[in-house]
């Protein structure tokens, strides 16, 4: 079964020890807005690129962590 983007992001947040509240602060959006995006699994490519940058990753259609993890 394929993971949704929201599930992939949750895994990445856990590995990076970053909360959704902290991520929302880093990307300049409200916690409620980001929580809604997770609930709907509705992220634009631009948002995913911003999230990747905020987490010290690259987004290439998937996330590549500096430790080599691909999600």
N, C-alpha and C positions, 0 to 999 in steps of 0.2 A: 504494500500500500504506500502511495506517495504521500509525503508530508506536505501540508499546506505552507504557504510562505509565513503565516503567523506562527506555526509550529517550529519552523526553521529558525525564525527570529527568537522565539522563546529559548530554544536550545543554545543559540549563540549568546543571548543575554545571560543565561545561567553560567556558561563557560567563562564569560567575561566578568561575572559577578556584578552585573549592572541591572538595576531595577527599571521597570517601565517608567516610573516617575523620573529617575535620573536620565533615562534616554530622552524623554520628552523635553527635559530641561536642555540637554545637549543639542537637540535639533530645533529648539525654539518653538515648540508647540505646546498646547495644554495636555495635561495628563488625560483628561476626558477625551479629547480628540484622538489621541494615540490609542487609548483603550478601545474606543469605538472602531478604529481601523483594524485592531487585532480581532475584535469580535466579528467584524464583517469580512475579514481577510481581504482588505481592499487597500493595496499599496500601489502608488504609481512608481514608475522606474526612477523618477527624480527623488522621491521619498526614500526608496531603497538605497540609492546612491548616497544620500545624506546620512541615513542610518549607518551604512557601512563606514563612511568616513568618521562618524561619531564614535564608532566602536573599534576603529583602527584596523579595518578590513578593506578588502576590495570587493566590489559587486560586479560580477561578470555574467549576470543571469542567475548566478548563485554566489554565495559568499565564500571567499578564500581567506581564512584566518592566517595571520603571520606564522602560526605554528603548523600550517599546512592542512588544516581541516577544511574540507569542502562541504558545504551544506546547500 
